[in-house]
Amino acid sequence: MSLEFAGKPIIIQHISQAIESGKTDTEITNNIREALCVLMEDDRIALPAEVFKNESDHYARRLIHRDEHLKYTIMAMTWGPNQATPIHDHDGLWCVEAVWHGQIEVVQYELLEDLGDKALFEPRTTMRAGPGSAGSLIPPHEYHTIANPSTHDTAVTMHIYADALEQCCVFHALENGWHQRIEKQLSVDAA
């Protein structure tokens, strides 16, 4: 990241201030969304070049910053053409997701029934988002998919989580809206 202020990259400074100035999850995620939208408009701020390199067989997760005091994590995710997630959760953590480059498609799902190892979902909203867009997920409304709908362009998103997101549940389609719940350990790709 470029453009430092008081020895810290300006993105980290703004995210920390957004978190410290909120009292509830809704206030915090709104503050972060607003801060990210302002930061993404500033042409002087650039993400590290390596976050624009996609992996051929999976979307890449790259750690940008882990704040030990406030506990939040900033991840950059790089989406090659047509790369996507299955339906997944964020392990009970709030998250703000912003599109830095390219386009993504987000589908939010409502959990209708939970039988432990199986879950019944219904799609609720589908959104296409481009550079400068940001949205938030606050549990229990955290179930979604993310996809790069392009057949030839890379997309880069920034994700700010309430803590380190090291595991989540992914849901694989069965039939009639039912999905198999699978716990997944998440890895981080090399920068």
C-alpha positions in Angstrom: 0.0 0.0 0.0 1.2 3.5 -0.7 0.6 6.9 0.8 1.5 6.9 4.5 0.3 9.1 7.3 2.1 9.2 10.7 4.1 6.1 9.8 1.0 4.0 8.9 -0.4 3.3 5.5 -3.5 5.5 5.2 -5.8 2.5 4.5 -4.9 1.0 7.9 -5.3 4.3 9.6 -8.7 4.9 8.1 -10.0 1.4 8.9 -8.7 1.6 12.5 -10.5 5.0 13.0 -13.7 3.6 11.5 -13.7 0.7 13.9 -12.8 2.8 16.9 -15.6 5.3 16.2 -18.4 2.7 16.1 -20.2 1.1 19.0 -22.3 -1.5 17.3 -21.6 -3.9 14.4 -23.9 -1.8 12.2 -22.1 1.4 13.0 -18.7 -0.1 12.6 -19.4 -1.7 9.2 -21.1 1.5 8.0 -18.0 3.5 9.0 -15.7 1.1 7.2 -17.8 1.1 4.1 -17.8 4.9 4.0 -14.0 5.0 4.6 -13.3 2.5 1.9 -15.5 4.3 -0.7 -13.4 7.5 0.0 -10.1 5.7 -0.1 -10.9 3.9 -3.4 -11.6 7.3 -5.1 -8.1 8.5 -4.2 -5.8 7.8 -7.1 -2.7 8.1 -4.9 -3.6 5.0 -3.0 -2.5 1.7 -4.6 -2.7 -1.9 -3.5 0.5 -4.0 -3.7 1.1 -5.2 -7.3 1.0 -8.9 -6.2 -2.7 -8.7 -5.4 -3.5 -8.3 -9.1 -1.9 -11.7 -9.9 -4.6 -14.4 -10.0 -4.1 -18.1 -9.4 -5.3 -20.4 -12.2 -7.2 -22.9 -10.0 -8.7 -20.8 -7.2 -9.4 -17.3 -6.1 -6.4 -16.0 -4.0 -6.6 -14.8 -0.4 -3.8 -12.4 0.6 -3.2 -10.9 4.0 -2.8 -7.2 3.8 -2.9 -6.4 7.6 -3.8 -8.0 10.9 -4.4 -5.5 13.7 -3.5 -7.2 17.0 -5.0 -4.4 19.1 -8.4 -3.9 17.4 -8.4 -7.6 16.1 -9.5 -6.8 12.6 -8.0 -8.3 9.4 -7.7 -6.9 5.9 -7.5 -9.4 3.1 -7.2 -8.8 -0.6 -8.9 -11.4 -2.8 -8.0 -11.9 -6.4 -10.6 -13.5 -8.7 -9.5 -14.9 -12.0 -12.1 -15.1 -14.8 -15.2 -17.1 -13.8 -13.7 -17.9 -10.3 -16.4 -18.1 -7.5 -17.1 -19.3 -4.0 -19.8 -21.8 -3.0 -22.4 -20.5 -0.6 -20.5 -19.8 2.6 -20.6 -18.0 5.9 -18.1 -15.9 7.8 -17.9 -17.9 11.0 -20.1 -15.4 12.8 -17.8 -12.4 11.9 -19.0 -9.1 10.4 -17.3 -8.2 7.1 -17.1 -5.3 4.7 -16.3 -6.2 1.1 -15.2 -3.6 -1.4 -14.4 -3.9 -5.2 -11.1 -2.4 -6.0 -10.7 -3.6 -9.6 -13.0 -5.4 -12.1 -16.5 -6.6 -11.3 -18.0 -9.2 -9.0 -21.4 -10.7 -8.5 -22.7 -11.3 -5.0 -25.8 -13.4 -4.3 -27.1 -13.3 -0.7 -29.0 -16.2 0.7 -31.5 -16.6 3.5 -31.1 -19.6 5.8 -34.6 -21.1 6.0 -33.9 -24.3 7.9 -30.8 -25.7 9.6 -30.5 -29.4 10.4 -26.8 -29.2 11.5 -25.1 -31.0 8.6 -27.8 -29.8 6.1 -29.2 -26.4 5.4 -32.1 -25.1 3.3 -31.3 -21.8 1.5 -33.2 -19.4 -0.7 -31.5 -16.8 -2.8 -32.6 -13.3 -1.9 -30.6 -10.6 -3.9 -28.1 -10.6 -6.7 -25.9 -7.6 -7.1 -23.2 -6.8 -9.6 -20.6 -4.4 -8.2 -17.7 -2.6 -9.8 -14.8 -0.4 -8.6 -15.7 1.9 -5.7 -18.6 -0.3 -4.5 -18.7 -1.6 -0.9 -21.1 -3.7 1.1 -21.3 -5.4 4.5 -22.4 -8.7 6.0 -23.5 -8.9 9.6 -24.5 -12.3 11.1 -26.9 -13.9 11.0 -27.3 -12.5 7.5 -23.9 -13.7 6.3 -24.6 -16.4 3.7 -23.6 -15.5 0.2 -21.6 -16.4 -2.9 -19.1 -14.2 -4.7 -18.1 -14.6 -8.4 -16.1 -12.9 -11.0 -18.6 -13.0 -13.9 -15.9 -12.0 -16.5 -14.6 -14.6 -18.9 -11.3 -12.7 -19.4 -10.7 -10.0 -16.7 -9.3 -10.3 -13.1 -11.2 -8.8 -10.2 -9.7 -7.6 -6.9 -11.7 -7.2 -3.7 -10.7 -6.0 -0.3 -12.3 -7.7 2.8 -12.2 -6.3 6.3 -13.2 -8.9 8.9 -13.9 -8.4 12.6 -11.2 -10.8 13.4 -9.0 -13.4 11.6 -11.2 -15.5 9.4 -9.4 -18.8 9.4 -12.4 -21.2 9.0 -15.9 -21.0 7.7 -18.7 -23.3 6.5 -19.2 -23.9 2.8 -22.4 -25.4 1.5 -22.6 -27.7 -1.5 -25.9 -28.1 -3.3 -27.9 -31.2 -2.9 -31.5 -30.8 -4.2 -34.6 -28.7 -3.7 -32.6 -25.8 -2.1 -30.9 -28.1 0.4 -27.1 -27.9 0.9 -24.5 -30.1 2.7 -22.6 -28.1 5.3 -18.8 -28.6 5.3 -16.4 -27.0 7.7 -13.4 -25.6 5.8 -10.0 -24.3 7.0 -9.0 -21.2 5.0 -5.5 -20.7 3.7 -3.7 -17.6 2.7 -1.8 -17.3 -0.6 1.7 -16.0 -0.8 2.0 -12.4 -1.7 
